[in-house]
Amino acid sequence: MKYILVSNNEHNPDDRSWYYDDFGNRVDKETGDFVILVQKIQENVQHQPIGLVNVNNKWVPKQMEFDFG
């Protein structure tokens, strides 16, 4: 698997370093590895963890302040 930064030439099949296979996957022209296009991150995103609890076979957010059971 290969990660490639998105550039301005992604719309032109002759200029990009990957192609679409018969199943719609992006494949590197040289190595044959699957390609994932990624954006350059501009800011540091902080994700807050969320607690989940299984209620009647459905995962729902757990209320963290009051644990009644």
Order of alpha helices (4+ residues) and beta strands (2+ residues): beta-beta-beta-beta-beta-beta
